Amino acid sequence: KVISYDRLIRDTTSVDYYVTFDSFEVGKAWGDYLNSKVPAGTKRNNLYLYAGAASDNNSFIFFEGAWSALQPKIADGTYIVRNSDKAAALAKKAKLTRDEAAQIIGQVTTNWNFSDAKNKAEANLTAAPKEAKGTVYICAPNDGTARAIADAFAADKDVKTYYITGQDAEIASIQYIIDGKQSMTVLKDVRTLVKDAISAATAYMKGQTPPVTAYYNNGKKDVPAKPTAIVTVTKENVKKEIIDSGYWPADKFTGLK
């Protein structure tokens, strides 16, 4: 039996099970968080989209999840997308084809590279008029790129407030959250993922079938899976979810309350 771990093995029928965090839910958590920060009834709030690498299948799943939460508010004018004319053109489309998602990701990709992320953010800000700044909402694809993008937005004198997403609960980003420089991250507890992988392998060894709650199409088949739970971490719950859970020790951080 072949178990695909974390990244889905694509374009083959020779994969039996997928152990993963729910990448769609990760992206949706970003969108839900940003939506929660938008004042009710307001329009034309500045939204900046960023994505991972176009070569990474997970980038598409993350983006699909984010789009599911953000698109209705892009479509109704709550947001105006400031750094992707492709996203603006597709604003009325709730479900994107892979080619359509690729068009947007092609404009906003960070390639999972911190320097690329910062350079892209700085270029976006240079091109943006003053009214595209002020309070901004930033969908960033992981913690490293979030910090790079946050630094760029924080350095722009016309940006007064920003909300920015992330994932992975990296030590540096937990410190950024404590310091108010990153708004949230999505904790994907690898301890749980490893347990789920071991459980799946053990089930197959016993001639049993691991539990299935979802399927992921890899281009050749729908691969059964049971996505591992994720947790949204903010300044309000960082102690509970990161320190008290034992994910990182308190002595890694300063200013923790």
N, C-alpha and C positions, 0 to 999 in steps of 0.2 A: 504494500500500500504506500502511496505517496501523499504526504501531508505538506501542503504549502504553508510556510510559516511567515507571517507578517505581510510579505508581498505575494500577490497572486501570480502563480506561474501561468502565463498566457499562451494561447494558440496551440494547445495540446489537449488530447483527451486523457492523457496519462497522469492525471492528478485526481485524488479521491476525496480530499477533505482540505478545508482552508481554515487555519487558525489565525485569527486577526482581531484587531480592534475594529469596531464599526466605523470605518472611515467616513461613510456618509453622515453618521451621527456626529463625528468630530466637526465636519464642515457645518452641519446644521447648528451645532452649539455655538460656532462663531457668529453665524447670522442671528441666532436668537439673542445672543448677548448684545450685539450691536443694536438690534431692534429695541431691546429693553432700555437703552440709553437715549433713544430719540424722544424728545418731548411730544406728547400726544397732540395730534392734529397739525403738526408742522409739515411744511413742504420744502423741497429743494435742499435737503440736508446733504452735505458734501460726503460722498462715498468714494473711497479709493480701494480698488481690488488688486490683490496680489496673489500669485499662485506658485506652486512648486515647479518642478521641471516637466516640460511637455513630454519627455521620454519616460516619465514615471506614471504608471497606471494609477497609483494612489492619488496623484495630483488631480486627476479627473474626478475620482470619487469624492475627495475632499471638496472640490469645487462644486460638484453636483449638489452636495449637502448644503453648502453655503448658499448656492443659488436658490435652493428650495425655500429657504427662509427669507432671503433678501429680495428675490425677484418680485413678489407681490407688492413690496413697498417701493421698488424701482418703478414698476408699472403704474402705480397710482400717484407717483410724483413725490412720495415722502423723501426719496433719495434722488439725487442726480449723480450719475457716475462720472467722475472727473478725469479718469485716466484710461478709458477704453471706449472708443466709439463703436467697437463691435458689440460690447455689452449694452450700450445705449440703443443700438439698432435692434437688438434682440430682447429688449425690455419687456415686451408683451408676451414672450414665449416662456411658459412655465417649465417645460421640459425640453432641454437642449439635446440635439443629436451630438454624437461624439465630435463630428466635424465642426459643429457650431461652438461647442465648448473649446475645441482646439483653437478656433479663431480668437476667442477671448484670451485663453491662456497664453497664446503666442504673443499677445500684446503686454501681458502683465506678469509673465514668468520671472521668477527670481533664480531659476535653475538650482534652487536650494543653496545658493551661494550668497554669503553675507555681503561681499563687495558688490555683486550684481544687484542685490536688493537695495543697498544704500544708493548706488548710482542711479538705479531706476527711480527711486523715490525722489532723489534730488532733481533728476530731469523732469519728473512730473510736476514738482513744485516750481521749478523754473518756468515751465510752460503755463502754469496755472495763474489765472487772474486773482486779484485780491479776494473777490467774492467766492472763490473756490477754496478758500482757506478758513480762517475763523475757527469754528468748531468742525472737526472732521471725524469721520468714522472710517476705520482702516481694517480691512479684512486681510490679515497677514497669515501665511501658511504654516509657519512653525516658529519656535522661540528664537532661534538664531537670526532668521530674517526679520522677525518682529523687532528685535533689539536694534538691528541696523536701520530699519525703516523708522522706528520711533526716534532714534537719534537724529535722523534727517528732518523729520517733522518738528521735533523739539527745537532745532536750530533755526527754523524759519520764523522770523519775527511776526509774520502775519498769521501764524497758526497760534490760536489762543488756548484751545483745548483739543485733545485728541483721545479717542478710544481705539485701542488696538488689540487684536486677538493673537493667539499663539497656540502651540501645542508642544508637549513633551515634558513640561515641568522641569526644565533644566535649572541647575543651581543659579546661574546668572540671571535667568528670567524670573525665578522666584524672588531674588533680590530686587529686580526691577519692579515687580509687583508690590513688594513691601515699600519700595521707595516712591511708588506712584508713577513710574515711567512706562510700565506695561499694564494693561487693564486686566487681562485674564490669560490663562493658559488651560489647555485640556490635558489632564493627567491620564496617561495610558500606562497603568501600572504593570510593568513587565513581569513582576512576580506572579500576577494573576494569569498573564498570557502563557507563561512557562507551565504553570499548573494545568491550564487547559490543553496545551500541546501534549503534555505527559498523559493526561487523561484520555485523549483521543488515541494516542499510540497504544496505550494499555488496552483500550477497548478493542482495537483491531487485533492485538496479540491474543486476546481471549475469544476471538471470533465474533465479537459483538460490533455494533454500529454506534459511533459517537452521536451525541444529541445534535439535532439539526433544527435551527430556527430561521435560517436564511440561505439564499443561494446567490452566488456571484458568477456572472457569465465571463469566461476567460477568452471568448472569441470562438471556442470550439464546443464548450459544454457549460451547463450550469453546475458549478462546484458547490457541494453542500458545506455549510459552515454553521458555527454558533458563535457570533461575534462577542468578544469580551467587553465588559462594561467600561465606560469612560466616566470621568468626573471633571466638571468645570470648576476651576480654581480661581478665586479672586482674592483681593485683599481681605475681604470679610471672612473667608473660610480657610485661608491659607494655613493657619496653625492647625486646625482640625484635620485637613486633608493631607497635608505634607509632613508636619512634625508629629502630631499625635498618632498618625497612621504608621510612622516609622519609615516613611519613604526617604526623607532626608533628615539628618540630625540638626537640632536647633543651632549648634555651634558653627554651622556653615553660613549663618546669616547675621546681619546686624539690623537693629531697629525693629525686631520682631516683638509684637505685643500679644 
